[in-house]
Amino acid sequence: MAIIVNLDVMMARRKISLNELSERVELTLSNLSILKTGKAKAIRFSTLDALCKALECQPGDILEYVNEKNK
């Protein structure tokens, strides 16, 4: 997929654990883990909004587009 999820990078920068982030954004650990590992096929804007608020970042800090032709 051409969209890369950099949630783990932002979590490391903010020094926040998966458990703490899960509580802040009110998402289950399993759903957050699916996002973190890049296995998610979609993300709701409300979830992205909650993640950005909790991590004090922009959507572009979490999501990145990579042109697969250049890989």
N, C-alpha and C positions, 0 to 999 in steps of 0.2 A: 504494500500500500504506500502511496506517496505522502501520506500524512504521518509524521513522527510525533509521538507523545513524549514530551520531556518532563513529565511530572516528577520522576525520580530526581532529576537534576535540580528542579525548583525546591523540592523537599530537602535535599542536601544543603542547598544554599541557605534555606531558612531554618535549618537544623530542627526539623519537625518529623516525628515518627508517623508511620502509617496509622497507628492507633489514634494518635492525637488529631491528625487530619480528618480521620473518619468521624470523630466526635464533633469536630468543628463544622464540617459540611453536612453532617447527618446522612452519610452514605455508609452502607455496610462495608466491612473490610474486604469481602470478596469482590464487590463491585469496584471498589477503589483499587484493589490489586489488579483487576482486569484492565483498568485504565492505565495504571502504572506500568504494566508489562507490555502495553501496546496491543493487546489482544481485542480491545473494544472496536466495534464496527461503527459506533455512533456515540455522540455525547449531547446531552440536552444543554440548551443555553443556560437554564437555571443551575445545572451542575457546574458548568464552566464559570458562571458568575460566582457561585459559592466558593469554588476553588481559588479564583482570582482574589476574592475578598480575604480568604483565610491565609493565602500566601503573599498577599500584597504585591500582586504582579499583574501583567497584562496577558490577554489570551495568547498573544504571540510568543510569550515566554514559555507557555506550556505546549502549544501546538506549532509544528513546523512543517512546511511543505518542501518536499525533496523531489526534484524531477527525476523520475525513474529512468529516463533515457540516458541521463548522464552518469548512471551508476556503473 
